[in-house]
Amino acid sequence: MKMKSWLKKEDDVLRRYYPVQGRLITQAILRAIGFKRSRRAVTCRAHKLNLKMRWTGKETWILRQTYAEFGARYSQRYMTHRSLVAIRDKARREGIDAGHANSHQQKARILAMEGHDHLKALAWLGVKYRGE
């Protein structure tokens, strides 16, 4: 099977969208402008171009608000394009401790909040996101 080479226009789209939006959005944009690339192809090309997804200030803020009390799975609700491993690694780099509650206690707290939006609850308490 012959591999199609990447065009400059495709590389430009990758450089612009991949670091902020991630693989799925970048792939959707490529498809919208007429390029058929698989998820794997987008990931491999981004790796070759040395592109990495940057953490936004809002994502870091969400991590600080949710990770210590509820853990990575709950934090992932608000950062669906981030893997659990990425969330845990970022929390470790930021020095955010997940606490030492066992998973049953965490699960009970999360189930108690089921149907509630943690970030809206924080807004009611007056905790505000101050921007990037």
N, C-alpha and C positions, 0 to 999 in steps of 0.2 A: 504494500500500500504506500503510495507516494504521499509524503507529508507536504502540506501547503506551507509556504513560507509566510511569515507575518509581514504585513504591510506597515508602512510608517504611520498611516492613519489609525490602524489597530493599536500599535504601540502607544500612540498619543492618547487614545481613549483609556488604555490601561494605566498610563502614568497619571492621568487626571482623576480617574474614578476609583481605582483599586485601593489606594491607601486609605481612603475615607469610607467608601461604600462597601468594599469587599468583593468577593468573587461573584456572588449571584447577581448583584446589581450590575456589575461590570459586564457579565455575560449577557444579561438582558439588553443592555445598551448596545453591545456589539451586534446582537441579533436584530435589534430594531433598525440599525443602519445597514443591515444586509450581510453581516459576516456570521457564518455558522461555526462557532467554536464550542467545544465541550468544556465542562467545568474543569476537568483535568488539564486541558490545554491552556485555559486561562491561568490556572494556578501555576503550571510549569513555566509559562511565559513570564508571569509576574516574578517568579523566583529568579529566572535568568536575567531579568531587568533589575534585580535586587530591590524589588518593591515589597514593602511590608505594610500591613494595616496599622495605622496610627490610632491611638486611643484619644478620643476627644475629651475635652474638659467635662462635658456632661456625663460621659460614660464613667469617668473617674469619680465624679460626684455621686452618681448612682451607686457605684461600688462602695464608696465610703458610707453611704446611708443604709445599705442593705446587707452587705457581706458579713459584718461582724456579728449581727444578731441572727440572720437567717441563712447564711451560707451561700455557696456558689449556685446551687440549683435555683434558689429564689431570685438571686441577682440576674440570672440568665433570662428571666421573664422580661426584663427591660432591655436586654442586649441580645436579642435572638440570633444575631449573626456571629456572636462570640461563643467559642466552645467552652466547656467547663474547665478544661485544662488552661486555656488562655485567661479565663477569669481568675482562677486560683493563682496562676503565675503573676498576674498583674497585682493582685491583692498582696502577695508575698513581697513583690518589689516595692509596693507602696507602704509596707509595714502594717497592713491591716490584719489583725488576728481574727480568726473565725470563732474564737471563743472555744470553750471546752464542753459545751452542752452536747449530750449524746444525740444521735440522729432522731431518736423517738421524740425527744423534747422539741427539737427543731421542727419536726414534722407536725407535731401537735400545734405549735405556734402558727405555722403556715396555714394549717387547716382552719384554725380559728380566724385567720384573716381572709380565708377563701371568699372570693367575691368582692374583696376590698382592694383598692388600689393603694399600695404603700406610698407612692409618690404624692398622690392626692392627700393622703392622711398627713404626710409631712407638711404639705402646703397649708393644711388646716392648722397645724401646730406652729406655723410661722417660719418654718425652715425653708429658705429660698436658695435656688441655684443662682449663683452670681455671675455666670458667664464663663467663657474660656479664659 
